[in-house]
């Protein structure tokens, strides 16, 4: 098995594609924003060394970042040593002619509970501060800053573009 060749597949396909198959940046940004705003569950991958974890989590897309309230768990094993994360958000059971999903690469950081950002996100998410204080353990808040998003949508192909588009995200 030539794993390196298989890994290069999409890069080589994108390099050989005519420029007109690439969607305009503004259209990709709008699609990414609308798709992430319309969903609330992702699969978050973290890792360090031989320890890998992929966790389904509820998220909030707010002002160009992903926010996740979490009680903790083994995802923090990876985050303690490696802030790089990957995530996937997708339509379930879409089928080959109705593909719709986004793969994300980014960097995660933990927002401290006593900050204005944490409190503002609690309000946006509808989390009551009194209920938070009553919890036996704190809720951690992860902030994910996107570096790259790969969008795979069958509808792009029908519009004359390649079905897979890569967007370098400006932070």
CNS distance restraints for C-alpha pairs under 8 A (distance, minus, plus):
assign (resid   2 and name CA) (resid   6 and name CA) 6.43 0.50 0.50
assign (resid   3 and name CA) (resid   7 and name CA) 6.03 0.50 0.50
assign (resid   4 and name CA) (resid   8 and name CA) 6.30 0.50 0.50
assign (resid   5 and name CA) (resid   9 and name CA) 6.54 0.50 0.50
assign (resid   8 and name CA) (resid  12 and name CA) 6.03 0.50 0.50
assign (resid   9 and name CA) (resid  13 and name CA) 6.18 0.50 0.50
assign (resid  10 and name CA) (resid  14 and name CA) 6.03 0.50 0.50
assign (resid  11 and name CA) (resid  15 and name CA) 6.17 0.50 0.50
assign (resid  12 and name CA) (resid  16 and name CA) 6.23 0.50 0.50
assign (resid  13 and name CA) (resid  17 and name CA) 6.19 0.50 0.50
assign (resid  17 and name CA) (resid  21 and name CA) 6.60 0.50 0.50
assign (resid  18 and name CA) (resid  22 and name CA) 7.73 0.50 0.50
assign (resid  20 and name CA) (resid 161 and name CA) 7.08 0.50 0.50
assign (resid  21 and name CA) (resid 160 and name CA) 6.53 0.50 0.50
assign (resid  21 and name CA) (resid 161 and name CA) 4.10 0.50 0.50
assign (resid  21 and name CA) (resid 162 and name CA) 5.16 0.50 0.50
assign (resid  22 and name CA) (resid 161 and name CA) 5.89 0.50 0.50
assign (resid  22 and name CA) (resid 162 and name CA) 6.51 0.50 0.50
assign (resid  22 and name CA) (resid 165 and name CA) 6.91 0.50 0.50
assign (resid  23 and name CA) (resid  27 and name CA) 6.71 0.50 0.50
assign (resid  23 and name CA) (resid  28 and name CA) 6.56 0.50 0.50
assign (resid  23 and name CA) (resid 161 and name CA) 6.27 0.50 0.50
assign (resid  23 and name CA) (resid 165 and name CA) 7.26 0.50 0.50
assign (resid  24 and name CA) (resid  28 and name CA) 6.47 0.50 0.50
assign (resid  25 and name CA) (resid  29 and name CA) 6.12 0.50 0.50
assign (resid  25 and name CA) (resid 167 and name CA) 7.43 0.50 0.50
assign (resid  26 and name CA) (resid  30 and name CA) 6.15 0.50 0.50
assign (resid  27 and name CA) (resid  31 and name CA) 6.17 0.50 0.50
assign (resid  28 and name CA) (resid  32 and name CA) 6.06 0.50 0.50
assign (resid  28 and name CA) (resid 165 and name CA) 7.87 0.50 0.50
assign (resid  28 and name CA) (resid 167 and name CA) 7.14 0.50 0.50
assign (resid  29 and name CA) (resid  33 and name CA) 6.10 0.50 0.50
assign (resid  29 and name CA) (resid 167 and name CA) 7.79 0.50 0.50
assign (resid  30 and name CA) (resid  34 and name CA) 6.10 0.50 0.50
assign (resid  31 and name CA) (resid  35 and name CA) 5.97 0.50 0.50
assign (resid  32 and name CA) (resid  36 and name CA) 6.07 0.50 0.50
assign (resid  32 and name CA) (resid 102 and name CA) 7.69 0.50 0.50
assign (resid  32 and name CA) (resid 151 and name CA) 7.48 0.50 0.50
assign (resid  33 and name CA) (resid  37 and name CA) 6.01 0.50 0.50
assign (resid  33 and name CA) (resid  64 and name CA) 7.50 0.50 0.50
assign (resid  34 and name CA) (resid  38 and name CA) 6.09 0.50 0.50
assign (resid  35 and name CA) (resid  39 and name CA) 6.54 0.50 0.50
assign (resid  36 and name CA) (resid  40 and name CA) 7.46 0.50 0.50
assign (resid  36 and name CA) (resid  61 and name CA) 6.14 0.50 0.50
assign (resid  36 and name CA) (resid  89 and name CA) 7.49 0.50 0.50
assign (resid  37 and name CA) (resid  60 and name CA) 7.59 0.50 0.50
assign (resid  37 and name CA) (resid  61 and name CA) 5.57 0.50 0.50
assign (resid  37 and name CA) (resid  62 and name CA) 7.90 0.50 0.50
assign (resid  39 and name CA) (resid  89 and name CA) 7.59 0.50 0.50
assign (resid  40 and name CA) (resid  58 and name CA) 5.40 0.50 0.50
assign (resid  40 and name CA) (resid  59 and name CA) 5.16 0.50 0.50
assign (resid  40 and name CA) (resid  60 and name CA) 6.30 0.50 0.50
assign (resid  40 and name CA) (resid  61 and name CA) 7.97 0.50 0.50
assign (resid  41 and name CA) (resid  56 and name CA) 6.76 0.50 0.50
assign (resid  41 and name CA) (resid  57 and name CA) 5.54 0.50 0.50
assign (resid  41 and name CA) (resid  58 and name CA) 4.44 0.50 0.50
assign (resid  41 and name CA) (resid  59 and name CA) 5.85 0.50 0.50
assign (resid  41 and name CA) (resid  89 and name CA) 6.76 0.50 0.50
assign (resid  42 and name CA) (resid  56 and name CA) 5.58 0.50 0.50
assign (resid  42 and name CA) (resid  57 and name CA) 5.53 0.50 0.50
assign (resid  42 and name CA) (resid  58 and name CA) 6.46 0.50 0.50
assign (resid  42 and name CA) (resid  59 and name CA) 6.94 0.50 0.50
assign (resid  42 and name CA) (resid  87 and name CA) 6.40 0.50 0.50
assign (resid  42 and name CA) (resid  88 and name CA) 5.54 0.50 0.50
assign (resid  42 and name CA) (resid  89 and name CA) 4.84 0.50 0.50
assign (resid  42 and name CA) (resid  90 and name CA) 7.80 0.50 0.50
assign (resid  43 and name CA) (resid  54 and name CA) 6.14 0.50 0.50
assign (resid  43 and name CA) (resid  55 and name CA) 5.32 0.50 0.50
assign (resid  43 and name CA) (resid  56 and name CA) 4.32 0.50 0.50
assign (resid  43 and name CA) (resid  57 and name CA) 6.27 0.50 0.50
assign (resid  43 and name CA) (resid  87 and name CA) 5.33 0.50 0.50
assign (resid  43 and name CA) (resid  88 and name CA) 5.26 0.50 0.50
assign (resid  43 and name CA) (resid  89 and name CA) 6.78 0.50 0.50
assign (resid  44 and name CA) (resid  53 and name CA) 7.91 0.50 0.50
assign (resid  44 and name CA) (resid  54 and name CA) 5.27 0.50 0.50
assign (resid  44 and name CA) (resid  55 and name CA) 5.14 0.50 0.50
assign (resid  44 and name CA) (resid  56 and name CA) 6.27 0.50 0.50
assign (resid  44 and name CA) (resid  57 and name CA) 7.04 0.50 0.50
assign (resid  44 and name CA) (resid  85 and name CA) 7.06 0.50 0.50
assign (resid  44 and name CA) (resid  86 and name CA) 5.95 0.50 0.50
assign (resid  44 and name CA) (resid  87 and name CA) 4.44 0.50 0.50
assign (resid  44 and name CA) (resid  88 and name CA) 6.86 0.50 0.50
assign (resid  45 and name CA) (resid  52 and name CA) 7.28 0.50 0.50
assign (resid  45 and name CA) (resid  53 and name CA) 5.54 0.50 0.50
assign (resid  45 and name CA) (resid  54 and name CA) 4.14 0.50 0.50
assign (resid  45 and name CA) (resid  55 and name CA) 6.45 0.50 0.50
assign (resid  45 and name CA) (resid  75 and name CA) 7.66 0.50 0.50
assign (resid  45 and name CA) (resid  85 and name CA) 5.75 0.50 0.50
assign (resid  45 and name CA) (resid  86 and name CA) 5.07 0.50 0.50
assign (resid  45 and name CA) (resid  87 and name CA) 5.91 0.50 0.50
assign (resid  46 and name CA) (resid  52 and name CA) 5.97 0.50 0.50
assign (resid  46 and name CA) (resid  53 and name CA) 5.35 0.50 0.50
assign (resid  46 and name CA) (resid  54 and name CA) 6.45 0.50 0.50
assign (resid  46 and name CA) (resid  75 and name CA) 5.80 0.50 0.50
assign (resid  46 and name CA) (resid  76 and name CA) 7.85 0.50 0.50
assign (resid  46 and name CA) (resid  78 and name CA) 5.25 0.50 0.50
assign (resid  46 and name CA) (resid  79 and name CA) 6.45 0.50 0.50
assign (resid  46 and name CA) (resid  82 and name CA) 7.78 0.50 0.50
assign (resid  46 and name CA) (resid  84 and name CA) 7.18 0.50 0.50
assign (resid  46 and name CA) (resid  85 and name CA) 5.23 0.50 0.50
assign (resid  46 and name CA) (resid  86 and name CA) 6.90 0.50 0.50
assign (resid  47 and name CA) (resid  51 and name CA) 5.57 0.50 0.50
assign (resid  47 and name CA) (resid  52 and name CA) 4.25 0.50 0.50
assign (resid  47 and name CA) (resid  53 and name CA) 6.08 0.50 0.50
assign (resid  47 and name CA) (resid  75 and name CA) 7.48 0.50 0.50
assign (resid  47 and name CA) (resid  77 and name CA) 7.29 0.50 0.50
assign (resid  47 and name CA) (resid  78 and name CA) 4.08 0.50 0.50
assign (resid  47 and name CA) (resid  79 and name CA) 6.94 0.50 0.50
assign (resid  47 and name CA) (resid  82 and name CA) 6.79 0.50 0.50
assign (resid  47 and name CA) (resid  85 and name CA) 7.72 0.50 0.50
assign (resid  48 and name CA) (resid  52 and name CA) 6.55 0.50 0.50
assign (resid  48 and name CA) (resid  77 and name CA) 7.47 0.50 0.50
assign (resid  48 and name CA) (resid  78 and name CA) 4.74 0.50 0.50
assign (resid  48 and name CA) (resid  79 and name CA) 7.66 0.50 0.50
assign (resid  48 and name CA) (resid  81 and name CA) 6.18 0.50 0.50
assign (resid  48 and name CA) (resid  82 and name CA) 6.01 0.50 0.50
assign (resid  51 and name CA) (resid  77 and name CA) 7.68 0.50 0.50
assign (resid  51 and name CA) (resid  78 and name CA) 6.92 0.50 0.50
assign (resid  52 and name CA) (resid  78 and name CA) 6.99 0.50 0.50
assign (resid  53 and name CA) (resid  74 and name CA) 6.97 0.50 0.50
assign (resid  53 and name CA) (resid  75 and name CA) 5.84 0.50 0.50
assign (resid  53 and name CA) (resid  78 and name CA) 7.65 0.50 0.50
assign (resid  54 and name CA) (resid  75 and name CA) 7.52 0.50 0.50
assign (resid  55 and name CA) (resid  75 and name CA) 7.29 0.50 0.50
assign (resid  57 and name CA) (resid  68 and name CA) 7.35 0.50 0.50
assign (resid  58 and name CA) (resid  68 and name CA) 6.56 0.50 0.50
assign (resid  58 and name CA) (resid  69 and name CA) 7.81 0.50 0.50
assign (resid  59 and name CA) (resid  66 and name CA) 6.50 0.50 0.50
assign (resid  59 and name CA) (resid  67 and name CA) 5.62 0.50 0.50
assign (resid  59 and name CA) (resid  68 and name CA) 4.77 0.50 0.50
assign (resid  59 and name CA) (resid  69 and name CA) 7.36 0.50 0.50
assign (resid  60 and name CA) (resid  66 and name CA) 5.71 0.50 0.50
assign (resid  60 and name CA) (resid  67 and name CA) 5.09 0.50 0.50
assign (resid  60 and name CA) (resid  68 and name CA) 6.46 0.50 0.50
assign (resid  60 and name CA) (resid 125 and name CA) 7.42 0.50 0.50
assign (resid  61 and name CA) (resid  65 and name CA) 5.79 0.50 0.50
assign (resid  61 and name CA) (resid  66 and name CA) 4.73 0.50 0.50
assign (resid  61 and name CA) (resid  67 and name CA) 6.41 0.50 0.50
assign (resid  62 and name CA) (resid  66 and name CA) 6.38 0.50 0.50
assign (resid  62 and name CA) (resid  67 and name CA) 7.27 0.50 0.50
assign (resid  64 and name CA) (resid 145 and name CA) 7.81 0.50 0.50
assign (resid  65 and name CA) (resid 143 and name CA) 6.77 0.50 0.50
assign (resid  65 and name CA) (resid 144 and name CA) 5.80 0.50 0.50
assign (resid  65 and name CA) (resid 145 and name CA) 5.42 0.50 0.50
assign (resid  65 and name CA) (resid 146 and name CA) 6.76 0.50 0.50
assign (resid  66 and name CA) (resid 142 and name CA) 7.97 0.50 0.50
assign (resid  66 and name CA) (resid 143 and name CA) 5.81 0.50 0.50
assign (resid  66 and name CA) (resid 144 and name CA) 5.01 0.50 0.50
assign (resid  66 and name CA) (resid 145 and name CA) 6.89 0.50 0.50
assign (resid  67 and name CA) (resid 141 and name CA) 6.74 0.50 0.50
assign (resid  67 and name CA) (resid 142 and name CA) 5.56 0.50 0.50
assign (resid  67 and name CA) (resid 143 and name CA) 4.75 0.50 0.50
assign (resid  67 and name CA) (resid 144 and name CA) 6.36 0.50 0.50
assign (resid  68 and name CA) (resid 141 and name CA) 5.59 0.50 0.50
assign (resid  68 and name CA) (resid 142 and name CA) 5.04 0.50 0.50
assign (resid  68 and name CA) (resid 143 and name CA) 6.70 0.50 0.50
assign (resid  69 and name CA) (resid 139 and name CA) 6.03 0.50 0.50
assign (resid  69 and name CA) (resid 140 and name CA) 5.61 0.50 0.50
assign (resid  69 and name CA) (resid 141 and name CA) 4.58 0.50 0.50
assign (resid  69 and name CA) (resid 142 and name CA) 6.44 0.50 0.50
assign (resid  70 and name CA) (resid 139 and name CA) 5.40 0.50 0.50
assign (resid  70 and name CA) (resid 140 and name CA) 5.21 0.50 0.50
assign (resid  70 and name CA) (resid 141 and name CA) 6.39 0.50 0.50
assign (resid  70 and name CA) (resid 142 and name CA) 7.71 0.50 0.50
assign (resid  71 and name CA) (resid 137 and name CA) 7.12 0.50 0.50
assign (resid  71 and name CA) (resid 138 and name CA) 6.61 0.50 0.50
assign (resid  71 and name CA) (resid 139 and name CA) 4.86 0.50 0.50
assign (resid  71 and name CA) (resid 140 and name CA) 5.98 0.50 0.50
assign (resid  72 and name CA) (resid  76 and name CA) 6.78 0.50 0.50
assign (resid  72 and name CA) (resid 139 and name CA) 7.53 0.50 0.50
assign (resid  72 and name CA) (resid 140 and name CA) 6.76 0.50 0.50
assign (resid  73 and name CA) (resid  77 and name CA) 7.94 0.50 0.50
assign (resid  74 and name CA) (resid  78 and name CA) 7.45 0.50 0.50
assign (resid  75 and name CA) (resid  79 and name CA) 6.52 0.50 0.50
assign (resid  76 and name CA) (resid  80 and name CA) 5.84 0.50 0.50
assign (resid  77 and name CA) (resid  81 and name CA) 7.29 0.50 0.50
assign (resid  78 and name CA) (resid  82 and name CA) 5.73 0.50 0.50
assign (resid  78 and name CA) (resid  83 and name CA) 7.62 0.50 0.50
assign (resid  79 and name CA) (resid  83 and name CA) 5.08 0.50 0.50
assign (resid  79 and name CA) (resid  84 and name CA) 7.61 0.50 0.50
assign (resid  79 and name CA) (resid 108 and name CA) 7.56 0.50 0.50
assign (resid  83 and name CA) (resid 107 and name CA) 5.32 0.50 0.50
assign (resid  83 and name CA) (resid 108 and name CA) 5.21 0.50 0.50
assign (resid  83 and name CA) (resid 109 and name CA) 6.82 0.50 0.50
assign (resid  84 and name CA) (resid 105 and name CA) 7.40 0.50 0.50
assign (resid  84 and name CA) (resid 106 and name CA) 5.81 0.50 0.50
assign (resid  84 and name CA) (resid 107 and name CA) 4.60 0.50 0.50
assign (resid  84 and name CA) (resid 108 and name CA) 6.40 0.50 0.50
assign (resid  85 and name CA) (resid 105 and name CA) 5.93 0.50 0.50
assign (resid  85 and name CA) (resid 106 and name CA) 5.44 0.50 0.50
assign (resid  85 and name CA) (resid 107 and name CA) 5.74 0.50 0.50
assign (resid  85 and name CA) (resid 108 and name CA) 6.52 0.50 0.50
assign (resid  86 and name CA) (resid 103 and name CA) 7.24 0.50 0.50
assign (resid  86 and name CA) (resid 104 and name CA) 5.40 0.50 0.50
assign (resid  86 and name CA) (resid 105 and name CA) 4.57 0.50 0.50
assign (resid  86 and name CA) (resid 106 and name CA) 6.35 0.50 0.50
assign (resid  87 and name CA) (resid 103 and name CA) 5.80 0.50 0.50
assign (resid  87 and name CA) (resid 104 and name CA) 4.98 0.50 0.50
assign (resid  87 and name CA) (resid 105 and name CA) 6.65 0.50 0.50
assign (resid  88 and name CA) (resid 101 and name CA) 7.28 0.50 0.50
assign (resid  88 and name CA) (resid 102 and name CA) 5.71 0.50 0.50
assign (resid  88 and name CA) (resid 103 and name CA) 4.56 0.50 0.50
assign (resid  88 and name CA) (resid 104 and name CA) 6.16 0.50 0.50
assign (resid  89 and name CA) (resid 101 and name CA) 5.63 0.50 0.50
assign (resid  89 and name CA) (resid 102 and name CA) 5.34 0.50 0.50
assign (resid  89 and name CA) (resid 103 and name CA) 6.68 0.50 0.50
assign (resid  90 and name CA) (resid 100 and name CA) 5.82 0.50 0.50
assign (resid  90 and name CA) (resid 101 and name CA) 3.89 0.50 0.50
assign (resid  90 and name CA) (resid 102 and name CA) 6.19 0.50 0.50
assign (resid  91 and name CA) (resid  99 and name CA) 7.38 0.50 0.50
assign (resid  91 and name CA) (resid 100 and name CA) 5.60 0.50 0.50
assign (resid  91 and name CA) (resid 101 and name CA) 6.17 0.50 0.50
assign (resid  94 and name CA) (resid  98 and name CA) 5.04 0.50 0.50
assign (resid  94 and name CA) (resid  99 and name CA) 5.35 0.50 0.50
assign (resid  94 and name CA) (resid 100 and name CA) 6.90 0.50 0.50
assign (resid  95 and name CA) (resid  99 and name CA) 6.00 0.50 0.50
assign (resid  96 and name CA) (resid 154 and name CA) 7.58 0.50 0.50
assign (resid  97 and name CA) (resid 154 and name CA) 5.80 0.50 0.50
assign (resid  98 and name CA) (resid 153 and name CA) 7.15 0.50 0.50
assign (resid  98 and name CA) (resid 154 and name CA) 5.40 0.50 0.50
assign (resid  98 and name CA) (resid 155 and name CA) 7.29 0.50 0.50
assign (resid  99 and name CA) (resid 152 and name CA) 6.59 0.50 0.50
assign (resid  99 and name CA) (resid 153 and name CA) 5.04 0.50 0.50
assign (resid  99 and name CA) (resid 154 and name CA) 5.07 0.50 0.50
assign (resid  99 and name CA) (resid 155 and name CA) 7.92 0.50 0.50
assign (resid 100 and name CA) (resid 151 and name CA) 7.72 0.50 0.50
assign (resid 100 and name CA) (resid 152 and name CA) 5.74 0.50 0.50
assign (resid 100 and name CA) (resid 153 and name CA) 4.47 0.50 0.50
assign (resid 100 and name CA) (resid 154 and name CA) 6.74 0.50 0.50
assign (resid 101 and name CA) (resid 151 and name CA) 5.99 0.50 0.50
assign (resid 101 and name CA) (resid 152 and name CA) 5.39 0.50 0.50
assign (resid 101 and name CA) (resid 153 and name CA) 6.48 0.50 0.50
assign (resid 102 and name CA) (resid 149 and name CA) 6.50 0.50 0.50
assign (resid 102 and name CA) (resid 150 and name CA) 5.56 0.50 0.50
assign (resid 102 and name CA) (resid 151 and name CA) 4.56 0.50 0.50
assign (resid 102 and name CA) (resid 152 and name CA) 6.24 0.50 0.50
assign (resid 103 and name CA) (resid 149 and name CA) 5.62 0.50 0.50
assign (resid 103 and name CA) (resid 150 and name CA) 5.07 0.50 0.50
assign (resid 103 and name CA) (resid 151 and name CA) 6.57 0.50 0.50
assign (resid 104 and name CA) (resid 146 and name CA) 6.72 0.50 0.50
assign (resid 104 and name CA) (resid 147 and name CA) 7.65 0.50 0.50
assign (resid 104 and name CA) (resid 148 and name CA) 5.86 0.50 0.50
assign (resid 104 and name CA) (resid 149 and name CA) 4.55 0.50 0.50
assign (resid 104 and name CA) (resid 150 and name CA) 6.47 0.50 0.50
assign (resid 105 and name CA) (resid 146 and name CA) 6.05 0.50 0.50
assign (resid 105 and name CA) (resid 147 and name CA) 5.70 0.50 0.50
assign (resid 105 and name CA) (resid 148 and name CA) 5.21 0.50 0.50
assign (resid 105 and name CA) (resid 149 and name CA) 6.42 0.50 0.50
assign (resid 106 and name CA) (resid 144 and name CA) 6.25 0.50 0.50
assign (resid 106 and name CA) (resid 145 and name CA) 5.43 0.50 0.50
assign (resid 106 and name CA) (resid 146 and name CA) 4.29 0.50 0.50
assign (resid 106 and name CA) (resid 147 and name CA) 4.74 0.50 0.50
assign (resid 106 and name CA) (resid 148 and name CA) 6.69 0.50 0.50
assign (resid 107 and name CA) (resid 144 and name CA) 5.51 0.50 0.50
assign (resid 107 and name CA) (resid 145 and name CA) 5.36 0.50 0.50
assign (resid 107 and name CA) (resid 146 and name CA) 6.66 0.50 0.50
assign (resid 107 and name CA) (resid 147 and name CA) 7.38 0.50 0.50
assign (resid 108 and name CA) (resid 142 and name CA) 6.33 0.50 0.50
assign (resid 108 and name CA) (resid 143 and name CA) 5.50 0.50 0.50
assign (resid 108 and name CA) (resid 144 and name CA) 4.41 0.50 0.50
assign (resid 108 and name CA) (resid 145 and name CA) 6.46 0.50 0.50
assign (resid 109 and name CA) (resid 142 and name CA) 5.67 0.50 0.50
assign (resid 109 and name CA) (resid 143 and name CA) 5.35 0.50 0.50
assign (resid 109 and name CA) (resid 144 and name CA) 6.62 0.50 0.50
assign (resid 110 and name CA) (resid 140 and name CA) 6.94 0.50 0.50
assign (resid 110 and name CA) (resid 141 and name CA) 5.67 0.50 0.50
assign (resid 110 and name CA) (resid 142 and name CA) 4.69 0.50 0.50
assign (resid 110 and name CA) (resid 143 and name CA) 6.21 0.50 0.50
assign (resid 111 and name CA) (resid 115 and name CA) 7.45 0.50 0.50
assign (resid 111 and name CA) (resid 117 and name CA) 7.33 0.50 0.50
assign (resid 111 and name CA) (resid 118 and name CA) 6.24 0.50 0.50
assign (resid 111 and name CA) (resid 140 and name CA) 7.31 0.50 0.50
assign (resid 111 and name CA) (resid 141 and name CA) 5.34 0.50 0.50
assign (resid 111 and name CA) (resid 142 and name CA) 6.16 0.50 0.50
assign (resid 111 and name CA) (resid 143 and name CA) 6.76 0.50 0.50
assign (resid 112 and name CA) (resid 118 and name CA) 6.61 0.50 0.50
assign (resid 112 and name CA) (resid 140 and name CA) 7.57 0.50 0.50
assign (resid 112 and name CA) (resid 141 and name CA) 7.28 0.50 0.50
assign (resid 113 and name CA) (resid 118 and name CA) 5.50 0.50 0.50
assign (resid 113 and name CA) (resid 119 and name CA) 7.27 0.50 0.50
assign (resid 113 and name CA) (resid 139 and name CA) 7.99 0.50 0.50
assign (resid 113 and name CA) (resid 140 and name CA) 7.32 0.50 0.50
assign (resid 113 and name CA) (resid 141 and name CA) 7.60 0.50 0.50
assign (resid 114 and name CA) (resid 118 and name CA) 6.84 0.50 0.50
assign (resid 114 and name CA) (resid 119 and name CA) 7.39 0.50 0.50
assign (resid 115 and name CA) (resid 119 and name CA) 6.41 0.50 0.50
assign (resid 116 and name CA) (resid 120 and name CA) 5.96 0.50 0.50
assign (resid 117 and name CA) (resid 121 and name CA) 6.14 0.50 0.50
assign (resid 118 and name CA) (resid 122 and name CA) 6.22 0.50 0.50
assign (resid 118 and name CA) (resid 141 and name CA) 7.08 0.50 0.50
assign (resid 119 and name CA) (resid 123 and name CA) 6.37 0.50 0.50
assign (resid 120 and name CA) (resid 124 and name CA) 6.28 0.50 0.50
assign (resid 121 and name CA) (resid 125 and name CA) 5.93 0.50 0.50
assign (resid 122 and name CA) (resid 126 and name CA) 5.89 0.50 0.50
assign (resid 122 and name CA) (resid 127 and name CA) 4.85 0.50 0.50
assign (resid 122 and name CA) (resid 128 and name CA) 7.05 0.50 0.50
assign (resid 122 and name CA) (resid 129 and name CA) 7.50 0.50 0.50
assign (resid 123 and name CA) (resid 127 and name CA) 6.00 0.50 0.50
assign (resid 123 and name CA) (resid 128 and name CA) 7.40 0.50 0.50
assign (resid 127 and name CA) (resid 131 and name CA) 7.54 0.50 0.50
assign (resid 127 and name CA) (resid 132 and name CA) 7.49 0.50 0.50
assign (resid 128 and name CA) (resid 132 and name CA) 6.42 0.50 0.50
assign (resid 129 and name CA) (resid 133 and name CA) 6.30 0.50 0.50
assign (resid 130 and name CA) (resid 134 and name CA) 6.39 0.50 0.50
assign (resid 131 and name CA) (resid 135 and name CA) 6.64 0.50 0.50
assign (resid 132 and name CA) (resid 138 and name CA) 7.14 0.50 0.50
assign (resid 132 and name CA) (resid 139 and name CA) 7.33 0.50 0.50
assign (resid 133 and name CA) (resid 138 and name CA) 7.74 0.50 0.50
assign (resid 145 and name CA) (resid 171 and name CA) 7.10 0.50 0.50
assign (resid 146 and name CA) (resid 169 and name CA) 6.10 0.50 0.50
assign (resid 146 and name CA) (resid 171 and name CA) 7.28 0.50 0.50
assign (resid 147 and name CA) (resid 168 and name CA) 6.08 0.50 0.50
assign (resid 147 and name CA) (resid 169 and name CA) 5.03 0.50 0.50
assign (resid 147 and name CA) (resid 170 and name CA) 7.07 0.50 0.50
assign (resid 147 and name CA) (resid 171 and name CA) 7.43 0.50 0.50
assign (resid 148 and name CA) (resid 166 and name CA) 7.24 0.50 0.50
assign (resid 148 and name CA) (resid 167 and name CA) 5.66 0.50 0.50
assign (resid 148 and name CA) (resid 168 and name CA) 4.51 0.50 0.50
assign (resid 148 and name CA) (resid 169 and name CA) 5.20 0.50 0.50
assign (resid 149 and name CA) (resid 166 and name CA) 5.94 0.50 0.50
assign (resid 149 and name CA) (resid 167 and name CA) 5.18 0.50 0.50
assign (resid 149 and name CA) (resid 168 and name CA) 6.54 0.50 0.50
assign (resid 149 and name CA) (resid 169 and name CA) 6.99 0.50 0.50
assign (resid 150 and name CA) (resid 164 and name CA) 6.89 0.50 0.50
assign (resid 150 and name CA) (resid 165 and name CA) 5.67 0.50 0.50
assign (resid 150 and name CA) (resid 166 and name CA) 4.43 0.50 0.50
assign (resid 150 and name CA) (resid 167 and name CA) 6.18 0.50 0.50
assign (resid 151 and name CA) (resid 163 and name CA) 7.96 0.50 0.50
assign (resid 151 and name CA) (resid 164 and name CA) 5.64 0.50 0.50
assign (resid 151 and name CA) (resid 165 and name CA) 5.18 0.50 0.50
assign (resid 151 and name CA) (resid 166 and name CA) 6.32 0.50 0.50
assign (resid 151 and name CA) (resid 167 and name CA) 7.85 0.50 0.50
assign (resid 152 and name CA) (resid 163 and name CA) 5.61 0.50 0.50
assign (resid 152 and name CA) (resid 164 and name CA) 4.43 0.50 0.50
assign (resid 152 and name CA) (resid 165 and name CA) 6.50 0.50 0.50
assign (resid 153 and name CA) (resid 157 and name CA) 7.55 0.50 0.50
assign (resid 153 and name CA) (resid 163 and name CA) 5.33 0.50 0.50
assign (resid 153 and name CA) (resid 164 and name CA) 6.59 0.50 0.50
assign (resid 154 and name CA) (resid 158 and name CA) 6.82 0.50 0.50
assign (resid 154 and name CA) (resid 163 and name CA) 5.45 0.50 0.50
assign (resid 155 and name CA) (resid 159 and name CA) 6.34 0.50 0.50
assign (resid 155 and name CA) (resid 163 and name CA) 7.14 0.50 0.50
assign (resid 156 and name CA) (resid 160 and name CA) 6.53 0.50 0.50
assign (resid 156 and name CA) (resid 161 and name CA) 5.21 0.50 0.50
assign (resid 156 and name CA) (resid 162 and name CA) 6.22 0.50 0.50
assign (resid 156 and name CA) (resid 163 and name CA) 4.96 0.50 0.50
assign (resid 156 and name CA) (resid 164 and name CA) 7.76 0.50 0.50
assign (resid 157 and name CA) (resid 161 and name CA) 4.90 0.50 0.50
assign (resid 157 and name CA) (resid 162 and name CA) 5.29 0.50 0.50
assign (resid 157 and name CA) (resid 163 and name CA) 4.79 0.50 0.50
